[in-house]
Amino acid sequence: MSETGLRIYPSKPSKVYFYATCLLDLLDPDGGLAAIELIEREGVEVIWVEKQSCCGQPAYTSGYQEQAKTVALSQMGLFPKDYPIVVMSGSCAGMMFKHYPHLFANDDIYADQAEAFAERVFEFSEFLAHICRAKLHDQGPLTSVVLHTSCSGRRELGIHASSQALLSQLDKVELKKAEYESECCGFGGSFSLRHSEISQAMVEDKARHLQGSGASYLVSADWGCLANINGHLAYRGEASRFNGQHLASFLWQRTKGAKA
Amino acid sequence: MSVQHYQASQFKQQASDALANQTLRSNFRGAMDYLQQKRKDAFSDPQELAQLREHAENIRQRCLSKLPQLLEQLEKNCQANGIQVHWAEDAKQAQQLIAELIQSQGATKVVKGKSMVTEEIELNQHLEGLGIECVESDMGEYIVQLAKETPSHIIMPAIHKNKQQVADLFQQHIKDFDYTLSVDKLIQTGREALRTKFKQAEVGISGVNFAVAETGTLCLVENEGNGRMTTTVPPVHIAVTGIEKVVEFLSDVPPLFSILTRSATGQHITTYFNMISGPRRAPERDGPNEVHLVLLDNGRSQAYADEALRKTLQCIRCGACMNHCPVYTRVGGHAYGTTYPGPIGKIISPHLQGLAQTSDLVTASSLCGACEEVCPVKIPIPSLLQRLRHDAKLPAAEQTPSLKGQASAASWTEHTAWRMWAWLSTHPSIYNWAMAVGVKLAKYLPMPMGEWTRCRNKPELASQTFHQTMKRRASKSLTRSATGGGR
């Protein structure tokens, strides 16, 4: 993503592929359903490809490029039509958008395919805000929310503002800011296991800053970060309703009775 | 007492100790917050910053693309200016070379300006062993030297210390020190102590920020004036630099200088900028009689040989990546056990020390990308970390001969586990079955999560996977459409 962060977006398509990601598959099927409802409400048909598994990022960040390539190739083959692919987690979208072309850059056969595939990848909030240009009508009571923007969303995709743009449309929701908003939560996939003490220091600070915002709810468009932050909140016994949820769940809860 | 020695191979233990040190952590957090703000203020126009970065990156890439010929040109033009040029392949050679230059003068008193490359070759310890006193003349370096430590940051060597700790050190080491916590007075005390050393020194050693091939000029960026004193007062000046610091034209220097200082300390220019183009000439009244330049490889040509890794050498040593790194901010520079800590240290140290020593460093990043975002010459640090992780894990049979310590972190079990994971992820029906079974069984299994549960609960898995949810949704909607129902 360029420093100016501008990507030229296509007009709203009639159909999209839905990429749930392995984290959402295991942790948050409701978030996935909420996202589908939101996209369908925009008049876009959602195609679910059951054969999808994982984008390959865990192997890639651990130094196993061959394994990552094998998995990436299998995923790239699952979406034959030219529709956009909406991805439910910033880090997986970053993997497909930025790292697939990098992985296959010197590959005679797949370099072009990886480039073309990456062009079709859009993170969920990016798709809803910039391609659907969704207009959201808030149906819920007065409340406040704090957004955790992920590093992948911010630095690999340049879309940290799109979640914020969606949330700011909710007129009864006050969007609170956390200190050190752009700092990493300390997840980093295998980093959280290989260097768990440093990761701990990072997630402790992140949770404190998010809670320090005084917001009632925590949302994020990245399930990697959420698994980390929620896990830590639960460990401290402070999960309750502040426990982070996917942006899609929050948006759907607030707007489901509204007409598009 | 010798200098406190940290090792890259002990990173985990050193990081753990640093994390437990609350004073250290608060010193770093405060200092990094301050430096981040300073940089932000210095680059208030994002458009200008983008252009400057692009320009700086282009300069560095152009110069590196012709490194061998620029080094020859530099040597020729330096010699024409009366600078004596020496080459050192590794740290040991550089140590010996510099020691011989000093000893050939019969000298025992040396002052040294701030130079990371002399830290890299552990020059002070070597000279000390030969009975040569080498005093650091940069205030931060001087403090660190008194504390028998190595620098904790490449621009601000003593950034890990607060004023109380500095005052305590001065009380211990400087005669007649009138104890104070006033920063101005502390600096004054240090300066006075150093003034005597400049007068006595027989040799001055410095680093080099840019070496200009076109003119044979050595450029030195500094704020305290100690660099100027070090390179002009003693009769002999020895400049030491890594081979990657060469630039092609004099006109390459201003843009690099401008983005270097703003990235490092948020200064538009520094107080001093020295351009050294040779020893004293008649009828000049000051300056050294001899100027030497030592060009050090020490693993750099290994990085140079690989097109992707060569980008590592674009670095202009501003330290911005450290100032913005969430890992560095929490563990500080010493934990890395390398001369260059933080993100840049993680990608340059494998070339200096080999991957076997540094394989923990290349994994010690969440790949958040903050370093790449601020790097003035756009080094893709996260991508290079990925590359080095890959090289560290290569099974032995796949080695290419380019990198020291390749395959050193390879493990048969880990490799097998990832192969199984890849197999599972490419067999959808088995994958879906395995995930469905996983979420069903998770709550009954006392699944040990090891390091994850150090500060987190086990993830709460859904009662059914998204794949299962979608299957039910599809069958429901089929039923609905069969019975003529709708949403």
Interface residues (C-beta under 8 A of the other chain):
Chain A: S2 E3 T4 A20 C22 L24 D25 L26 L27 D28 P29 D30 G32 L33 W48 E50 K51 Q52 S53 C54 G56 P58 A59 Y60 T61 S62 G63 Y64 Q65 Q67 A68 T70 V71 S74 H102 C151 R154 R155 E156 S182 E183 C184 G186 F187 G188 G189 S190 F191 S192 L193 R194 H195 S196 E197 I198 S199 Q200 A201 M202 V203 E204 A227 N228 N230 G231 H232 A234 Y235
Chain B: K12 A15 S16 L19 R25 P46 Q47 L49 A50 R53 P326 V327 R330 V331 D360 T363 A364 S365 S366 L367 C368 G369 A370 E372 E373 S383 Q386 R389 H390 D391 A392 K393 A409 H415 W418 R419 W421 A422 L424 S425 T426 P428 Y431 N432 M435 G438 V439 G450 E451 W452 T453 R454 C455 R456 N457 K458 P459 E460 L461 A462 Q464 T465 F466 H467 Q468 T469 M470 K471 R473 A474
